[in-house]
Amino acid sequence: MSEKDLELIKDVDMTVSVELGRTKKLFKEILDMKPGTVIELDTSTGDRIDFLVNKKLVARGEVMVIDGKYALRVTDIVGSIPEAVKQALSEGRKIGA
């Protein structure tokens, strides 16, 4: 994707997500969930958290709290944001909310 192409789409909303961790559960455990159920994740305190653009990993960082809201301080860039955009466009995936 050229710099000119990127310039054309800089104001497009992108779907971004932060993944705290994963786990596996039996189907019966999922069916038994109710308010108050605790689900342990594979991520430990201090682990880097994944930052995804259109479901593609592009960075990792540390969880922070700013004014009572969660935030992510980026510590490592591990993927190409322009490539994540290009892939989303080529797949016809909806960009934005």
Sequence and secondary structure as in RCSB ss.txt:
>XXXX:A:sequence
MSEKDLELIKDVDMTVSVELGRTKKLFKEILDMKPGTVIELDTSTGDRIDFLVNKKLVARGEVMVIDGKYALRVT
DIVGSIPEAVKQALSEGRKIGA
>XXXX:A:secstr
  HHHHHHTTTS   EEEE       HHHHHT  TT     S  TT  EEEEETTEEEEEEEEEEETTEEEEEEE
EE S HHHHHHHHHHTT     
